[in-house]
Amino acid sequence: MPVKIEAGEILRLKKKHPCGGDRFEVMRAGMDFRIKCLTCGSQMRIDRRKLEKSIAERLDKRQEE
């Protein structure tokens, strides 16, 4: 059963981005996701199964602001 992930959510992933950041904002949700690194601002696409496996923690949007 797919995990409910919505656009605007902040996720901490198990594996870090090459810039060193591990927090990402979900820009678009669906069968694949567009996520943005909150450290460097780069965006990438990732499929649903891979993203669901790599989530370490779901952070509240208010904690990041």
mmCIF file of the C-alpha atoms, coordinates in Angstrom:
data_MODEL
# 
_entry.id   MODEL 
# 
loop_
_atom_site.group_PDB 
_atom_site.id 
_atom_site.type_symbol 
_atom_site.label_atom_id 
_atom_site.label_alt_id 
_atom_site.label_comp_id 
_atom_site.label_asym_id 
_atom_site.label_entity_id 
_atom_site.label_seq_id 
_atom_site.pdbx_PDB_ins_code 
_atom_site.Cartn_x 
_atom_site.Cartn_y 
_atom_site.Cartn_z 
_atom_site.occupancy 
_atom_site.B_iso_or_equiv 
_atom_site.pdbx_formal_charge 
_atom_site.auth_seq_id 
_atom_site.auth_comp_id 
_atom_site.auth_asym_id 
_atom_site.auth_atom_id 
_atom_site.pdbx_PDB_model_num 
ATOM 1  C CA . MET A 1 1  ? 0.000  0.000  0.000  1.00 0.00 ? 1  MET A CA 1 
ATOM 2  C CA . PRO A 1 2  ? 1.533  3.375  -0.985 1.00 0.00 ? 2  PRO A CA 1 
ATOM 3  C CA . VAL A 1 3  ? 2.475  5.881  1.700  1.00 0.00 ? 3  VAL A CA 1 
ATOM 4  C CA . LYS A 1 4  ? 0.559  9.166  1.484  1.00 0.00 ? 4  LYS A CA 1 
ATOM 5  C CA . ILE A 1 5  ? 3.068  11.868 0.565  1.00 0.00 ? 5  ILE A CA 1 
ATOM 6  C CA . GLU A 1 6  ? 1.848  15.315 -0.478 1.00 0.00 ? 6  GLU A CA 1 
ATOM 7  C CA . ALA A 1 7  ? 3.461  18.266 -2.229 1.00 0.00 ? 7  ALA A CA 1 
ATOM 8  C CA . GLY A 1 8  ? 4.940  20.726 0.268  1.00 0.00 ? 8  GLY A CA 1 
ATOM 9  C CA . GLU A 1 9  ? 6.052  18.090 2.787  1.00 0.00 ? 9  GLU A CA 1 
ATOM 10 C CA . ILE A 1 10 ? 9.611  18.092 4.113  1.00 0.00 ? 10 ILE A CA 1 
ATOM 11 C CA . LEU A 1 11 ? 11.342 14.702 4.238  1.00 0.00 ? 11 LEU A CA 1 
ATOM 12 C CA . ARG A 1 12 ? 14.648 13.632 5.761  1.00 0.00 ? 12 ARG A CA 1 
ATOM 13 C CA . LEU A 1 13 ? 16.127 10.842 3.663  1.00 0.00 ? 13 LEU A CA 1 
ATOM 14 C CA . LYS A 1 14 ? 18.523 8.087  4.749  1.00 0.00 ? 14 LYS A CA 1 
ATOM 15 C CA . LYS A 1 15 ? 21.079 8.906  2.065  1.00 0.00 ? 15 LYS A CA 1 
ATOM 16 C CA . LYS A 1 16 ? 22.525 12.408 1.806  1.00 0.00 ? 16 LYS A CA 1 
ATOM 17 C CA . HIS A 1 17 ? 22.631 14.494 -1.353 1.00 0.00 ? 17 HIS A CA 1 
ATOM 18 C CA . PRO A 1 18 ? 26.169 15.096 -2.751 1.00 0.00 ? 18 PRO A CA 1 
ATOM 19 C CA . CYS A 1 19 ? 26.061 18.640 -1.301 1.00 0.00 ? 19 CYS A CA 1 
ATOM 20 C CA . GLY A 1 20 ? 25.693 17.151 2.209  1.00 0.00 ? 20 GLY A CA 1 
ATOM 21 C CA . GLY A 1 21 ? 22.003 17.932 2.759  1.00 0.00 ? 21 GLY A CA 1 
ATOM 22 C CA . ASP A 1 22 ? 19.532 15.272 3.827  1.00 0.00 ? 22 ASP A CA 1 
ATOM 23 C CA . ARG A 1 23 ? 16.314 17.348 3.927  1.00 0.00 ? 23 ARG A CA 1 
ATOM 24 C CA . PHE A 1 24 ? 14.135 17.561 0.812  1.00 0.00 ? 24 PHE A CA 1 
ATOM 25 C CA . GLU A 1 25 ? 10.870 19.304 -0.055 1.00 0.00 ? 25 GLU A CA 1 
ATOM 26 C CA . VAL A 1 26 ? 8.328  17.426 -2.180 1.00 0.00 ? 26 VAL A CA 1 
ATOM 27 C CA . MET A 1 27 ? 7.549  19.640 -5.182 1.00 0.00 ? 27 MET A CA 1 
ATOM 28 C CA . ARG A 1 28 ? 5.251  17.230 -7.083 1.00 0.00 ? 28 ARG A CA 1 
ATOM 29 C CA . ALA A 1 29 ? 3.640  13.972 -6.030 1.00 0.00 ? 29 ALA A CA 1 
ATOM 30 C CA . GLY A 1 30 ? 2.306  11.098 -8.131 1.00 0.00 ? 30 GLY A CA 1 
ATOM 31 C CA . MET A 1 31 ? 3.793  7.918  -9.584 1.00 0.00 ? 31 MET A CA 1 
ATOM 32 C CA . ASP A 1 32 ? 7.121  9.692  -9.462 1.00 0.00 ? 32 ASP A CA 1 
ATOM 33 C CA . PHE A 1 33 ? 8.130  12.652 -7.319 1.00 0.00 ? 33 PHE A CA 1 
ATOM 34 C CA . ARG A 1 34 ? 10.052 15.848 -7.882 1.00 0.00 ? 34 ARG A CA 1 
ATOM 35 C CA . ILE A 1 35 ? 12.015 16.711 -4.768 1.00 0.00 ? 35 ILE A CA 1 
ATOM 36 C CA . LYS A 1 36 ? 14.196 19.732 -4.000 1.00 0.00 ? 36 LYS A CA 1 
ATOM 37 C CA . CYS A 1 37 ? 17.251 19.685 -1.764 1.00 0.00 ? 37 CYS A CA 1 
ATOM 38 C CA . LEU A 1 38 ? 16.828 22.336 0.935  1.00 0.00 ? 38 LEU A CA 1 
ATOM 39 C CA . THR A 1 39 ? 20.604 22.838 1.232  1.00 0.00 ? 39 THR A CA 1 
ATOM 40 C CA . CYS A 1 40 ? 21.586 23.609 -2.376 1.00 0.00 ? 40 CYS A CA 1 
ATOM 41 C CA . GLY A 1 41 ? 18.203 23.973 -4.114 1.00 0.00 ? 41 GLY A CA 1 
ATOM 42 C CA . SER A 1 42 ? 18.775 21.372 -6.843 1.00 0.00 ? 42 SER A CA 1 
ATOM 43 C CA . GLN A 1 43 ? 15.749 19.384 -7.988 1.00 0.00 ? 43 GLN A CA 1 
ATOM 44 C CA . MET A 1 44 ? 15.527 15.748 -9.017 1.00 0.00 ? 44 MET A CA 1 
ATOM 45 C CA . ARG A 1 45 ? 12.948 13.143 -9.963 1.00 0.00 ? 45 ARG A CA 1 
ATOM 46 C CA . ILE A 1 46 ? 12.617 9.898  -8.040 1.00 0.00 ? 46 ILE A CA 1 
ATOM 47 C CA . ASP A 1 47 ? 10.113 7.066  -8.437 1.00 0.00 ? 47 ASP A CA 1 
ATOM 48 C CA . ARG A 1 48 ? 7.640  6.283  -5.663 1.00 0.00 ? 48 ARG A CA 1 
ATOM 49 C CA . ARG A 1 49 ? 9.103  2.930  -4.540 1.00 0.00 ? 49 ARG A CA 1 
ATOM 50 C CA . LYS A 1 50 ? 12.615 4.320  -4.225 1.00 0.00 ? 50 LYS A CA 1 
ATOM 51 C CA . LEU A 1 51 ? 11.442 7.401  -2.287 1.00 0.00 ? 51 LEU A CA 1 
ATOM 52 C CA . GLU A 1 52 ? 9.271  5.383  0.109  1.00 0.00 ? 52 GLU A CA 1 
ATOM 53 C CA . LYS A 1 53 ? 12.232 3.125  0.963  1.00 0.00 ? 53 LYS A CA 1 
ATOM 54 C CA . SER A 1 54 ? 14.599 6.045  1.534  1.00 0.00 ? 54 SER A CA 1 
ATOM 55 C CA . ILE A 1 55 ? 12.458 8.117  3.948  1.00 0.00 ? 55 ILE A CA 1 
ATOM 56 C CA . ALA A 1 56 ? 14.079 8.314  7.376  1.00 0.00 ? 56 ALA A CA 1 
ATOM 57 C CA . GLU A 1 57 ? 11.711 10.873 8.896  1.00 0.00 ? 57 GLU A CA 1 
ATOM 58 C CA . ARG A 1 58 ? 8.799  13.083 7.892  1.00 0.00 ? 58 ARG A CA 1 
ATOM 59 C CA . LEU A 1 59 ? 9.341  16.625 9.158  1.00 0.00 ? 59 LEU A CA 1 
ATOM 60 C CA . ASP A 1 60 ? 6.630  19.206 9.658  1.00 0.00 ? 60 ASP A CA 1 
ATOM 61 C CA . LYS A 1 61 ? 6.771  22.195 7.293  1.00 0.00 ? 61 LYS A CA 1 
ATOM 62 C CA . ARG A 1 62 ? 6.716  24.623 10.268 1.00 0.00 ? 62 ARG A CA 1 
ATOM 63 C CA . GLN A 1 63 ? 9.960  23.134 11.724 1.00 0.00 ? 63 GLN A CA 1 
ATOM 64 C CA . GLU A 1 64 ? 11.901 24.217 8.618  1.00 0.00 ? 64 GLU A CA 1 
ATOM 65 C CA . GLU A 1 65 ? 10.754 27.859 8.543  1.00 0.00 ? 65 GLU A CA 1 
# 
